Amino acid sequence: MSLYRNSAWFLKGLTEFTKGSYEASSKRFVEKDLEVSAAGKSFMITGANSGIGKATAMAIAKKGGTIHMICRNKDKAEEARAEIVKETGNKEIYVHILDLSETKKVWEFAEAFKKKYKTLNVLINNAGCMMTKREVNAEGLEKSFAINSLAVYILIKSLIPLLEKSPDPRVITVTSGGMLVQKLRTGNLQSQRGRYDGTMVYAQNKRQQVVLTEQFAKAHTNIHFSVMHPGWVDTPMIANAMPDFHSSMKERLRTPEQGADTVVWLALAEAATTKPSGKFFQGKITHTNTHTHSNTKIQTVVLHYQSIHTLSHLCGEILFHSSLQNCFNSDTLEGFQA
């Protein structure tokens, strides 16, 4: 990231991403939007045992929704589930243990979920990771890319049939304001070249999520897709991966509940679906410009096409069974839309 972009992003964050900016903008929120019941609806939330994911699960559980918590650590997941049940009185909270870095397991989980459950109204892709050094999973994939991009792609792609037959289907992906300083780059998806910078890899993954959301929205118009930035939030990931930032900004960081506010609104509010599908949200406001730089329209189209083609091809290689390849191998956006 250039010094200019770094400075511009940080200044933008100080004015728009902090606890103070949330408190100021929350005065304009319409409380009536969330005077709804989620009873009878099911919600899948990845990374639901801590931070924004847990806060989201808690808020939706209070509205009566059935929650499917997708977590890696069983003990932490069960502890979070018990807390949610105790506080909300809602017992329709289910824990599913899954390592999102293992892409074959992600696919297998999604396929099994479709067979076991008849509906899924809302998928919330919240889980993410920011590595301090380059690591690969058992499949040889760089972990940040596997968790932040491939797992999101695979879950959405696999669960679309279940979402499409459920009432009021929505897909929400939690991104990061860091993606604002990243152009989409498809030539080094696994960060094999150059010096590994975990924060920049994370930001690039988040840019990929925005592009995927835009393309899924075009392909599946009966599902409402959105991607949102929660602001700078005090979460375990930030504390562990960015200790200096966390320490210096701790008093200004938003609470997990504040970070989850727009996620919950996008998941529950009828007003959310009046906004165009595939858009980026910050504080319940749709942002059409998701760059701090400029691409020409043709550059953007080409980059978006390349990202879908590359992800589809890579998933086809990972999920080597022929029936799975038929779902993922696509040389055109028409193939992606199937």
SERO-4910 file (N, C-alpha, C, O; in steps of 0.05 Angstrom, whole numbers):
BEGIN
 pado doro    nc1    nc2    nc3   cac1   cac2   cac3    cc1    cc2    cc3    oc1    oc2    oc3
  Met    A     17    -24      0      0      0      0     18     25      0     37     26     15
  Ser    A     11     45    -16     27     69    -17     23     85      8      3     82     22
  Leu    A     42    103     14     39    121     37     14    138     35      0    142     55
  Tyr    A      8    147     11    -16    163      7    -41    148     13    -59    157     28
  Arg    A    -43    123      2    -67    107      7    -70    100     37    -91    101     48
  Asn    A    -47     93     49    -47     86     77    -57    110     94    -74    106    112
  Ser    A    -47    133     88    -55    157    103    -85    164     98    -99    170    117
  Ala    A    -93    163     73   -121    169     66   -140    149     79   -161    157     89
  Trp    A   -132    124     79   -149    103     91   -151    108    121   -173    106    133
  Phe    A   -129    114    134   -129    118    163   -146    142    171   -161    141    191
  Leu    A   -143    164    156   -159    187    162   -189    182    158   -206    192    173
  Lys    A   -195    167    137   -223    159    132   -233    143    155   -256    146    164
  Gly    A   -216    125    165   -224    108    187   -230    123    213   -249    118    227
  Leu    A   -213    143    218   -217    160    242   -243    174    242   -255    179    263
  Thr    A   -253    181    218   -278    196    216   -302    179    212   -325    187    218
  Glu    A   -298    154    201   -322    138    194   -323    110    207   -345     99    208
  Phe    A   -301    100    217   -300     72    226   -300     68    256   -300     45    266
  Thr    A   -298     89    272   -294     87    301   -320     85    316   -342     87    305
  Lys    A   -317     82    342   -341     81    360   -356    108    359   -380    108    359
  Gly    A   -341    130    358   -353    156    357   -370    160    333   -392    171    334
  Ser    A   -360    151    310   -375    154    285   -400    136    285   -421    144    274
  Tyr    A   -399    113    298   -423     96    301   -444    110    318   -467    111    311
  Glu    A   -435    121    340   -454    134    358   -467    158    345   -491    164    349
  Ala    A   -452    172    328   -464    195    313   -484    186    292   -505    197    290
  Ser    A   -476    166    277   -494    156    255   -518    141    266   -539    141    253
  Ser    A   -515    129    289   -537    113    300   -562    130    307   -584    120    309
  Lys    A   -558    156    310   -580    174    315   -600    175    292   -623    182    295
  Arg    A   -590    167    268   -606    168    244   -619    140    238   -634    138    219
  Phe    A   -612    120    254   -623     93    249   -653     93    255   -663    107    272
  Val    A   -667     77    240   -696     74    243   -702     49    260   -700     27    250
  Glu    A   -708     53    285   -711     31    304   -734     12    295   -733    -12    300
  Lys    A   -754     23    282   -777      7    273   -769    -15    254   -782    -35    251
  Asp    A   -746    -10    239   -737    -30    220   -733    -58    233   -737    -78    220
  Leu    A   -725    -58    258   -718    -83    272   -740    -92    291   -735   -109    308
  Glu    A   -763    -80    289   -786    -89    305   -800   -112    290   -822   -110    281
  Val    A   -785   -134    287   -793   -157    272   -788   -182    287   -773   -183    307
  Ser    A   -802   -204    279   -797   -230    290   -782   -247    270   -788   -247    246
  Ala    A   -762   -262    280   -747   -280    263   -756   -309    267   -743   -328    257
  Ala    A   -777   -313    282   -787   -340    288   -794   -354    262   -806   -343    244
  Gly    A   -786   -379    260   -791   -395    236   -770   -392    214   -771   -406    194
  Lys    A   -751   -374    218   -729   -370    199   -703   -381    209   -698   -382    234
  Ser    A   -686   -391    191   -661   -402    199   -638   -385    188   -639   -375    166
  Phe    A   -617   -383    205   -594   -366    199   -568   -382    203   -564   -393    225
  Met    A   -551   -383    183   -525   -395    186   -504   -373    189   -503   -355    173
  Ile    A   -489   -374    211   -469   -353    217   -442   -367    221   -438   -383    239
  Thr    A   -423   -360    204   -396   -371    208   -381   -354    228   -385   -329    230
  Gly    A   -363   -367    244   -348   -352    264   -366   -341    285   -363   -318    293
  Ala    A   -385   -357    295   -406   -347    312   -401   -349    342   -418   -343    358
  Asn    A   -377   -358    350   -372   -361    378   -358   -337    391   -354   -337    416
  Ser    A   -351   -317    375   -338   -294    387   -342   -269    369   -351   -272    347
  Gly    A   -336   -246    380   -336   -221    364   -362   -215    351   -384   -218    363
  Ile    A   -360   -206    326   -384   -197    311   -403   -220    306   -427   -217    308
  Gly    A   -392   -244    301   -409   -267    296   -426   -274    320   -450   -280    317
  Lys    A   -414   -274    343   -429   -280    368   -450   -259    373   -473   -265    381
  Ala    A   -443   -234    370   -462   -212    374   -485   -214    355   -508   -208    362
  Thr    A   -479   -222    330   -501   -225    310   -519   -248    318   -544   -245    317
  Ala    A   -507   -270    326   -523   -293    335   -541   -286    358   -564   -294    359
  Met    A   -530   -272    377   -545   -264    401   -569   -246    393   -591   -251    403
  Ala    A   -564   -227    376   -586   -208    368   -608   -222    353   -632   -217    358
  Ile    A   -601   -240    335   -621   -254    319   -636   -275    336   -660   -279    333
  Ala    A   -621   -288    355   -634   -307    373   -655   -293    390   -676   -305    396
  Lys    A   -650   -268    398   -669   -253    414   -695   -248    398   -717   -244    410
  Lys    A   -693   -248    372   -716   -244    354   -730   -271    348   -750   -271    333
  Gly    A   -719   -293    359   -732   -319    355   -722   -335    332   -733   -356    326
  Gly    A   -701   -327    319   -690   -341    296   -676   -367    304   -664   -369    326
  Thr    A   -676   -386    287   -661   -411    290   -632   -405    281   -628   -396    258
  Ile    A   -613   -411    297   -585   -403    291   -568   -428    287   -568   -447    303
  His    A   -553   -429    265   -534   -450    260   -506   -437    262   -498   -422    245
  Met    A   -493   -443    284   -466   -431    290   -445   -448    277   -442   -472    283
  Ile    A   -429   -437    258   -408   -451    245   -382   -443    259   -373   -420    256
  Cys    A   -369   -461    273   -346   -454    289   -324   -475    287   -330   -498    280
  Arg    A   -300   -467    292   -277   -486    290   -271   -500    317   -265   -523    318
  Asn    A   -274   -485    339   -267   -495    365   -293   -504    380   -310   -487    386
  Lys    A   -295   -529    386   -319   -540    398   -325   -529    426   -347   -521    432
  Asp    A   -304   -527    442   -308   -518    470   -318   -489    470   -337   -482    484
  Lys    A   -305   -472    454   -313   -444    453   -341   -441    441   -357   -423    449
  Ala    A   -347   -458    421   -373   -457    409   -396   -464    428   -416   -451    430
  Glu    A   -391   -486    443   -411   -495    462   -415   -475    485   -437   -471    495
  Glu    A   -393   -462    493   -395   -441    513   -411   -418    504   -428   -407    518
  Ala    A   -406   -409    479   -421   -387    467   -451   -395    464   -468   -378    470
  Arg    A   -456   -419    455   -484   -428    452   -498   -427    478   -521   -417    480
  Ala    A   -486   -437    500   -498   -437    526   -505   -409    535   -526   -404    547
  Glu    A   -487   -390    529   -491   -362    537   -515   -350    521   -531   -336    532
  Ile    A   -516   -357    496   -538   -346    479   -565   -357    488   -585   -343    490
  Val    A   -566   -383    493   -590   -396    502   -599   -384    529   -623   -378    533
  Lys    A   -580   -381    547   -587   -370    574   -598   -342    572   -617   -335    586
  Glu    A   -585   -325    556   -593   -297    554   -619   -293    538   -634   -274    544
  Thr    A   -624   -309    518   -647   -305    500   -670   -323    506   -693   -317    499
  Gly    A   -665   -346    519   -686   -365    523   -692   -381    498   -711   -398    498
  Asn    A   -678   -376    477   -681   -390    451   -664   -415    451   -639   -413    452
  Lys    A   -676   -438    449   -661   -463    449   -655   -473    420   -642   -493    417
  Glu    A   -665   -459    400   -661   -467    373   -634   -456    363   -632   -442    343
  Ile    A   -613   -464    377   -586   -455    371   -569   -480    367   -566   -497    386
  Tyr    A   -558   -484    344   -543   -508    337   -514   -503    330   -508   -483    316
  Val    A   -497   -520    340   -468   -517    335   -459   -537    314   -466   -560    315
  His    A   -444   -527    295   -432   -544    274   -402   -538    274   -394   -515    270
  Ile    A   -386   -559    278   -357   -555    279   -345   -559    251   -349   -579    239
  Leu    A   -331   -538    242   -320   -538    215   -296   -520    213   -296   -498    223
  Asp    A   -274   -531    202   -250   -515    197   -253   -503    168   -251   -518    149
  Leu    A   -258   -478    167   -264   -465    141   -239   -463    123   -241   -456    100
  Ser    A   -216   -469    134   -191   -469    117   -189   -494    100   -174   -495     81
  Glu    A   -204   -515    107   -203   -540     92   -227   -541     72   -249   -547     80
  Thr    A   -221   -534     48   -242   -528     28   -259   -553     21   -283   -550     17
  Lys    A   -247   -576     20   -263   -600     15   -283   -605     37   -306   -613     32
  Lys    A   -274   -600     62   -292   -604     84   -315   -583     84   -337   -589     92
  Val    A   -309   -559     75   -330   -539     72   -351   -548     53   -375   -545     59
  Trp    A   -343   -558     30   -362   -568     10   -378   -592     22   -402   -592     19
  Glu    A   -364   -610     34   -378   -634     46   -398   -625     67   -421   -636     68
  Phe    A   -391   -606     83   -410   -596    104   -434   -584     91   -457   -590     99
  Ala    A   -430   -567     71   -453   -553     58   -471   -573     44   -496   -571     46
  Glu    A   -460   -593     31   -476   -614     18   -492   -630     39   -516   -636     34
  Ala    A   -480   -636     61   -494   -651     82   -516   -634     95   -537   -644    102
  Phe    A   -510   -608     98   -530   -590    110   -555   -589     92   -577   -589    103
  Lys    A   -551   -587     66   -574   -586     48   -592   -611     50   -616   -609     47
  Lys    A   -580   -634     56   -595   -658     58   -610   -660     84   -632   -671     86
  Lys    A   -598   -648    105   -610   -651    132   -631   -630    137   -651   -636    151
  Tyr    A   -628   -606    127   -646   -584    133   -662   -575    108   -651   -575     86
  Lys    A   -687   -568    113   -705   -562     90   -703   -532     82   -709   -526     59
  Thr    A   -694   -515    100   -693   -487     93   -668   -473    104   -657   -483    124
  Leu    A   -660   -452     91   -640   -434    102   -647   -406     91   -645   -401     67
  Asn    A   -655   -389    108   -664   -362     99   -641   -343     96   -642   -326     77
  Val    A   -621   -345    113   -600   -325    113   -573   -338    118   -570   -353    138
  Leu    A   -554   -333    100   -526   -342    104   -509   -317    111   -509   -298     95
  Ile    A   -495   -318    133   -478   -295    141   -449   -305    142   -442   -320    160
  Asn    A   -434   -296    123   -405   -302    122   -390   -282    139   -383   -261    129
  Asn    A   -385   -290    164   -372   -272    182   -343   -280    188   -326   -263    192
  Ala    A   -338   -306    189   -311   -316    197   -290   -305    179   -294   -302    155
  Gly    A   -267   -300    191   -244   -290    175   -218   -294    190   -219   -300    214
  Cys    A   -196   -292    176   -171   -294    190   -151   -274    178   -153   -267    154
  Met    A   -132   -265    194   -110   -248    185    -84   -261    196    -79   -261    220
  Met    A    -69   -271    177    -44   -286    185    -21   -266    189    -19   -246    175
  Thr    A     -3   -273    207     21   -256    210     44   -267    193     64   -253    189
  Lys    A     41   -292    184     61   -303    165     46   -323    147     25   -332    154
  Arg    A     58   -328    124     45   -345    104     44   -374    114     64   -386    121
  Glu    A     20   -385    115     16   -413    122     -2   -426    102    -19   -413     90
  Val    A      1   -452     98    -16   -467     80    -32   -488     95    -23   -498    116
  Asn    A    -55   -496     84    -70   -517     96    -62   -544     86    -42   -546     71
  Ala    A    -76   -565     93    -69   -592     85    -71   -596     55    -59   -614     44
  Glu    A    -86   -578     41    -89   -579     12    -68   -563     -2    -68   -562    -27
  Gly    A    -50   -550     13    -30   -533      1    -39   -505     -6    -25   -491    -21
  Leu    A    -62   -497      4    -73   -471     -2    -66   -451     20    -66   -458     44
  Glu    A    -59   -427     13    -53   -406     32    -78   -401     49   -100   -398     38
  Lys    A    -75   -401     75    -98   -402     94   -116   -378     92   -140   -381     93
  Ser    A   -105   -354     89   -122   -330     88   -141   -332     64   -165   -327     66
  Phe    A   -129   -339     41   -145   -342     17   -166   -364     20   -189   -361     11
  Ala    A   -158   -387     32   -176   -409     35   -200   -402     53   -223   -408     46
  Ile    A   -195   -388     75   -217   -381     93   -233   -357     84   -258   -358     83
  Asn    A   -219   -336     76   -233   -310     70   -246   -310     43   -266   -296     39
  Ser    A   -235   -325     24   -246   -324     -3   -259   -350    -12   -282   -351    -19
  Leu    A   -243   -372    -12   -253   -397    -22   -276   -408     -6   -296   -417    -17
  Ala    A   -274   -407     21   -296   -418     37   -321   -402     33   -343   -414     32
  Val    A   -319   -376     30   -343   -359     24   -355   -367     -2   -379   -371     -5
  Tyr    A   -338   -370    -23   -347   -378    -49   -361   -405    -49   -383   -408    -60
  Ile    A   -349   -424    -36   -360   -451    -35   -386   -453    -20   -405   -466    -29
  Leu    A   -387   -440      3   -412   -440     19   -435   -428      3   -457   -439      2
  Ile    A   -430   -405     -8   -451   -392    -24   -460   -410    -47   -483   -415    -51
  Lys    A   -440   -419    -62   -446   -434    -87   -462   -460    -80   -481   -467    -94
  Ser    A   -453   -473    -59   -467   -498    -52   -494   -494    -40   -513   -510    -45
  Leu    A   -498   -473    -24   -523   -469    -10   -544   -453    -25   -566   -450    -16
  Ile    A   -537   -443    -49   -556   -428    -65   -582   -444    -70   -603   -432    -67
  Pro    A   -581   -470    -77   -607   -484    -81   -625   -484    -57   -649   -482    -59
  Leu    A   -613   -487    -33   -628   -486     -8   -639   -458     -3   -662   -455      6
  Leu    A   -623   -438     -7   -632   -411     -3   -654   -404    -22   -674   -390    -15
  Glu    A   -652   -412    -47   -672   -405    -68   -699   -417    -62   -719   -405    -71
  Lys    A   -701   -439    -48   -727   -450    -42   -737   -442    -14   -758   -451     -5
  Ser    A   -723   -423     -1   -731   -413     25   -742   -385     22   -733   -370      4
  Pro    A   -761   -377     39   -773   -350     37   -752   -329     44   -736   -332     62
  Asp    A   -754   -306     30   -737   -283     36   -708   -289     40   -696   -283     61
  Pro    A   -695   -302     20   -667   -311     23   -648   -287     21   -651   -269      4
  Arg    A   -627   -288     38   -607   -267     38   -579   -279     43   -577   -299     57
  Val    A   -559   -266     32   -531   -273     37   -517   -248     45   -517   -228     29
  Ile    A   -504   -248     68   -490   -225     78   -461   -233     83   -456   -253     97
  Thr    A   -442   -217     73   -414   -223     78   -401   -199     92   -404   -176     83
  Val    A   -388   -205    114   -374   -184    130   -347   -180    118   -330   -197    118
  Thr    A   -342   -156    107   -317   -149     95   -301   -131    113   -305   -131    137
  Ser    A   -284   -115    102   -267    -96    117   -262    -71    101   -260    -72     77
  Gly    A   -260    -49    115   -253    -24    102   -226    -24     89   -220     -8     72
  Gly    A   -209    -43     98   -183    -46     86   -184    -52     56   -165    -45     42
  Met    A   -205    -64     47   -208    -71     18   -210    -46      1   -205    -47    -23
  Leu    A   -216    -23     13   -219      2     -2   -193     10    -15   -193     25    -35
  Val    A   -170      1     -4   -144     10    -15   -132    -12    -33   -109     -9    -42
  Gln    A   -147    -33    -38   -137    -55    -54   -152    -57    -81   -176    -59    -82
  Lys    A   -136    -57   -103   -147    -64   -129   -150    -95   -129   -134   -109   -117
  Leu    A   -169   -105   -144   -171   -133   -148   -148   -144   -164   -142   -134   -186
  Arg    A   -134   -164   -153   -111   -176   -167   -114   -206   -167   -118   -218   -146
  Thr    A   -113   -218   -190   -118   -247   -192    -92   -262   -199    -93   -286   -201
  Gly    A    -70   -248   -202    -45   -262   -210    -29   -274   -187    -11   -289   -192
  Asn    A    -37   -268   -162    -21   -279   -140    -40   -285   -117    -36   -277    -94
  Leu    A    -61   -300   -123    -82   -306   -103    -72   -320    -78    -84   -316    -57
  Gln    A    -51   -336    -81    -42   -350    -58    -16   -338    -45     -3   -351    -29
  Ser    A    -11   -314    -53     11   -298    -40     37   -313    -41     52   -313    -21
  Gln    A     44   -324    -64     69   -339    -66     92   -321    -74    115   -329    -71
  Arg    A     86   -298    -86    107   -281    -96    109   -256    -78     89   -245    -68
  Gly    A    134   -247    -74    138   -222    -59    137   -227    -29    133   -249    -20
  Arg    A    141   -206    -14    141   -207     15    112   -211     25     94   -198     15
  Tyr    A    108   -229     44     82   -234     54     74   -213     75     88   -210     95
  Asp    A     53   -199     69     42   -179     88     13   -187     94     -5   -183     78
  Gly    A     10   -197    118    -16   -208    126    -39   -189    124    -62   -196    117
  Thr    A    -35   -163    131    -56   -144    130    -64   -138    101    -88   -134     96
  Met    A    -45   -137     83    -51   -132     55    -64   -156     42    -81   -153     25
  Val    A    -56   -180     50    -68   -205     39    -98   -205     48   -115   -212     33
  Tyr    A   -102   -198     73   -129   -197     84   -146   -177     69   -169   -182     62
  Ala    A   -135   -153     64   -149   -133     49   -156   -142     21   -178   -136     11
  Gln    A   -137   -156      8   -142   -166    -19   -164   -187    -18   -181   -187    -36
  Asn    A   -164   -204      2   -186   -224      5   -213   -210      8   -233   -219     -3
  Lys    A   -213   -189     22   -238   -174     27   -248   -160      1   -272   -158     -4
  Arg    A   -229   -151    -15   -236   -141    -42   -249   -163    -58   -269   -158    -72
  Gln    A   -238   -187    -57   -249   -210    -72   -277   -215    -63   -294   -222    -79
  Gln    A   -283   -212    -37   -310   -217    -27   -330   -197    -39   -353   -205    -45
  Val    A   -321   -172    -42   -339   -152    -54   -346   -159    -82   -369   -158    -91
  Val    A   -325   -168    -97   -329   -175   -125   -347   -200   -127   -365   -201   -144
  Leu    A   -343   -220   -111   -359   -244   -111   -388   -237   -105   -407   -247   -118
  Thr    A   -393   -219    -86   -420   -211    -79   -434   -198   -103   -457   -204   -108
  Glu    A   -420   -180   -116   -431   -167   -140   -439   -187   -161   -460   -185   -173
  Gln    A   -422   -207   -166   -427   -226   -187   -449   -246   -180   -465   -254   -196
  Phe    A   -449   -255   -155   -471   -273   -146   -498   -259   -148   -518   -271   -155
  Ala    A   -498   -233   -141   -523   -218   -143   -534   -216   -171   -558   -218   -176
  Lys    A   -516   -213   -190   -524   -213   -219   -535   -240   -228   -553   -241   -244
  Ala    A   -523   -261   -217   -530   -288   -226   -555   -299   -213   -569   -315   -225
  His    A   -561   -290   -189   -583   -301   -173   -600   -278   -163   -597   -270   -140
  Thr    A   -618   -269   -179   -633   -245   -173   -655   -249   -152   -666   -229   -142
  Asn    A   -662   -274   -146   -682   -278   -126   -671   -280    -98   -686   -285    -78
  Ile    A   -645   -277    -95   -632   -277    -69   -620   -248    -65   -609   -237    -83
  His    A   -624   -237    -41   -612   -211    -36   -584   -214    -24   -580   -224     -2
  Phe    A   -564   -205    -39   -536   -206    -31   -527   -179    -21   -534   -158    -33
  Ser    A   -511   -179     -1   -499   -154      9   -472   -160     22   -467   -182     31
  Val    A   -455   -140     22   -429   -142     35   -426   -117     51   -433    -95     42
  Met    A   -416   -119     76   -416    -96     94   -390    -93    109   -376   -112    114
  His    A   -384    -68    116   -361    -61    132   -370    -54    160   -386    -36    163
  Pro    A   -361    -69    181   -371    -64    208   -357    -41    222   -365    -34    245
  Gly    A   -337    -29    209   -322     -9    223   -298    -22    237   -293    -46    234
  Trp    A   -284     -6    252   -261    -17    268   -273    -28    294   -282    -13    311
  Val    A   -272    -54    297   -285    -68    320   -265    -82    337   -245    -93    328
  Asp    A   -270    -81    363   -253    -94    383   -259   -124    383   -277   -133    397
  Thr    A   -245   -139    366   -249   -168    364   -223   -183    371   -201   -171    369
  Pro    A   -225   -209    377   -201   -225    382   -181   -225    359   -157   -225    363
  Met    A   -192   -225    334   -174   -226    311   -157   -201    309   -133   -202    304
  Ile    A   -169   -177    313   -154   -152    312   -134   -151    335   -111   -143    330
  Ala    A   -141   -160    358   -123   -160    381    -99   -178    376    -76   -171    384
  Asn    A   -103   -201    363    -82   -220    359    -65   -213    334    -40   -215    335
  Ala    A    -77   -204    313    -63   -199    287    -51   -171    285    -32   -167    271
  Met    A    -64   -152    299    -55   -124    297    -53   -112    325    -67    -94    332
  Pro    A    -35   -123    342    -33   -115    370    -27    -85    374    -38    -73    392
  Asp    A     -9    -74    358     -3    -46    361    -27    -28    354    -33     -9    369
  Phe    A    -40    -34    332    -64    -19    325    -85    -22    347    -98     -2    355
  His    A    -89    -46    356   -109    -52    377   -103    -36    402   -121    -24    414
  Ser    A    -78    -36    410    -70    -22    435    -74      8    433    -84     21    451
  Ser    A    -66     19    410    -67     49    407    -95     59    402   -102     81    409
  Met    A   -112     42    390   -139     50    383   -161     38    400   -185     43    395
  Lys    A   -154     24    421   -174      8    436   -197     25    445   -220     15    444
  Glu    A   -193     49    455   -215     65    466   -233     75    443   -256     82    449
  Arg    A   -224     74    419   -240     84    396   -253     61    381   -271     66    364
  Leu    A   -246     36    387   -257     14    372   -286      9    380   -294     13    403
  Arg    A   -302      1    360   -330     -6    365   -332    -32    381   -314    -49    380
  Thr    A   -354    -35    395   -360    -60    408   -369    -80    387   -378    -72    366
  Pro    A   -367   -106    393   -378   -126    374   -407   -122    367   -415   -126    345
  Glu    A   -422   -112    387   -451   -107    382   -455    -84    362   -472    -85    345
  Gln    A   -438    -64    365   -440    -41    346   -431    -51    318   -442    -42    298
  Gly    A   -410    -68    317   -401    -78    292   -422    -96    278   -423    -97    254
  Ala    A   -437   -110    295   -458   -128    284   -483   -114    276   -500   -127    263
  Asp    A   -487    -89    283   -512    -75    280   -522    -76    251   -545    -83    246
  Thr    A   -505    -70    232   -513    -70    203   -518    -98    193   -535   -103    176
  Val    A   -502   -118    203   -507   -146    196   -535   -154    203   -549   -166    187
  Val    A   -542   -148    228   -569   -155    238   -591   -141    221   -611   -154    214
  Trp    A   -586   -116    215   -606   -101    199   -608   -114    171   -631   -117    161
  Leu    A   -586   -121    159   -587   -133    132   -600   -160    133   -613   -169    113
  Ala    A   -598   -174    156   -609   -201    158   -639   -201    164   -653   -219    156
  Leu    A   -649   -180    178   -676   -180    188   -695   -159    176   -718   -165    171
  Ala    A   -684   -136    171   -702   -113    163   -713   -116    135   -699   -123    116
  Glu    A   -739   -110    133   -751   -110    106   -739    -87     89   -737    -89     65
  Ala    A   -732    -66    103   -721    -42     89   -695    -49     75   -688    -37     55
  Ala    A   -680    -69     86   -654    -77     74   -658    -87     45   -642    -82     28
  Thr    A   -679   -102     41   -683   -114     15   -695    -95     -6   -698   -102    -29
  Thr    A   -701    -71      3   -709    -50    -16   -684    -38    -29   -687    -23    -49
  Lys    A   -661    -43    -17   -636    -33    -29   -627    -53    -51   -634    -76    -50
  Pro    A   -613    -43    -71   -604    -61    -93   -587    -84    -82   -571    -80    -64
  Ser    A   -590   -107    -93   -574   -131    -86   -546   -128    -96   -541   -116   -117
  Gly    A   -527   -139    -81   -499   -139    -90   -483   -115    -81   -460   -112    -89
  Lys    A   -495    -98    -65   -481    -73    -57   -465    -75    -31   -469    -93    -16
  Phe    A   -448    -55    -28   -431    -53     -4   -445    -33     15   -453    -11      7
  Phe    A   -446    -41     40   -460    -25     61   -440    -17     82   -423    -32     91
  Gln    A   -444      8     92   -429     17    115   -449     34    131   -458     55    123
  Gly    A   -455     24    155   -474     38    172   -502     40    160   -515     61    162
  Lys    A   -511     18    147   -538     17    135   -541     36    111   -563     40    101
  Ile    A   -519     46    101   -519     64     78   -506     49     55   -484     37     59
  Thr    A   -518     49     31   -506     36      8   -485     53     -4   -489     77     -8
  His    A   -462     41     -9   -440     55    -22   -435     43    -49   -428     19    -51
  Thr    A   -439     58    -70   -434     47    -97   -405     48   -104   -396     32   -120
  Asn    A   -390     67    -94   -361     69   -100   -346     54    -78   -345     63    -55
  Thr    A   -334     32    -84   -319     16    -65   -289     17    -69   -275     -2    -62
  His    A   -280     39    -80   -251     43    -85   -242     70    -75   -257     89    -76
  Thr    A   -217     71    -66   -205     97    -61   -187    104    -85   -174    125    -85
  His    A   -187     87   -105   -173     92   -130   -194     90   -153   -217     85   -147
  Ser    A   -185     92   -178   -204     90   -199   -196     70   -220   -172     70   -228
  Asn    A   -214     53   -228   -210     35   -251   -229     44   -273   -250     55   -267
  Thr    A   -222     40   -298   -241     45   -319   -261     23   -318   -257      2   -306
  Lys    A   -284     28   -330   -306      8   -330   -297    -18   -342   -303    -39   -332
  Ile    A   -282    -17   -365   -274    -41   -378   -253    -56   -361   -254    -81   -360
  Gln    A   -236    -42   -346   -217    -55   -329   -232    -70   -307   -225    -92   -300
  Thr    A   -252    -57   -296   -268    -70   -274   -281    -95   -284   -281   -115   -270
  Val    A   -294    -94   -307   -307   -117   -319   -288   -140   -323   -293   -163   -316
  Val    A   -265   -134   -334   -244   -154   -340   -235   -167   -314   -232   -191   -312
  Leu    A   -229   -150   -294   -219   -161   -268   -240   -178   -255   -233   -199   -244
  His    A   -265   -170   -256   -287   -186   -244   -289   -213   -258   -292   -234   -245
  Tyr    A   -287   -213   -284   -289   -237   -300   -266   -256   -292   -270   -280   -288
  Gln    A   -241   -244   -290   -218   -260   -284   -220   -273   -256   -213   -296   -252
  Ser    A   -231   -258   -237   -234   -269   -210   -252   -293   -209   -246   -313   -196
  Ile    A   -275   -291   -223   -294   -313   -223   -282   -337   -237   -284   -360   -227
  His    A   -270   -333   -260   -257   -355   -275   -236   -368   -258   -235   -393   -257
  Thr    A   -219   -353   -245   -197   -364   -229   -208   -380   -205   -198   -402   -200
  Leu    A   -227   -369   -191   -238   -383   -168   -252   -408   -177   -250   -429   -164
  Ser    A   -267   -407   -198   -282   -430   -208   -262   -452   -215   -266   -476   -209
  His    A   -241   -445   -230   -221   -465   -238   -207   -477   -214   -203   -501   -213
  Leu    A   -200   -461   -195   -186   -471   -171   -204   -489   -155   -195   -510   -146
  Cys    A   -229   -482   -152   -248   -499   -137   -251   -526   -152   -254   -547   -139
  Gly    A   -252   -525   -178   -254   -549   -194   -231   -568   -189   -234   -592   -189
  Glu    A   -207   -556   -185   -183   -573   -180   -184   -584   -151   -177   -607   -147
  Ile    A   -193   -568   -132   -194   -576   -105   -215   -598   -101   -210   -619    -88
  Leu    A   -238   -593   -111   -261   -611   -109   -261   -630   -133   -276   -626   -152
  Phe    A   -243   -649   -132   -235   -664   -156   -256   -684   -166   -254   -693   -189
  His    A   -276   -690   -149   -296   -709   -158   -312   -697   -182   -318   -673   -182
  Ser    A   -317   -713   -202   -329   -703   -227   -355   -688   -222   -361   -668   -235
  Ser    A   -372   -698   -204   -398   -685   -200   -394   -657   -188   -410   -639   -193
  Leu    A   -373   -654   -173   -367   -627   -161   -355   -609   -182   -360   -585   -183
  Gln    A   -338   -621   -200   -326   -605   -221   -348   -592   -239   -345   -570   -248
  Asn    A   -369   -607   -243   -390   -597   -260   -403   -571   -248   -413   -554   -263
  Cys    A   -401   -570   -222   -413   -546   -208   -394   -522   -210   -403   -499   -211
  Phe    A   -368   -527   -211   -349   -505   -209   -334   -498   -234   -327   -474   -238
  Asn    A   -328   -517   -251   -312   -510   -275   -328   -494   -294   -347   -504   -306
  Ser    A   -321   -469   -298   -336   -452   -317   -317   -432   -330   -301   -419   -316
  Asp    A   -318   -430   -356   -300   -412   -370   -314   -385   -376   -301   -367   -387
  Thr    A   -339   -383   -369   -354   -358   -375   -371   -352   -351   -376   -368   -333
  Leu    A   -381   -327   -350   -399   -320   -329   -426   -335   -331   -440   -338   -311
  Glu    A   -433   -344   -355   -457   -360   -358   -454   -386   -342   -473   -395   -330
  Gly    A   -430   -397   -343   -425   -421   -327   -427   -415   -297   -437   -432   -282
  Phe    A   -417   -392   -289   -419   -384   -261   -448   -381   -253   -455   -387   -230
  Gln    A   -465   -372   -271   -493   -367   -264   -509   -392   -262   -532   -392   -252
  Ala    A   -499   -414   -271   -515   -439   -272   -523   -448   -244   -537   -468   -242
***
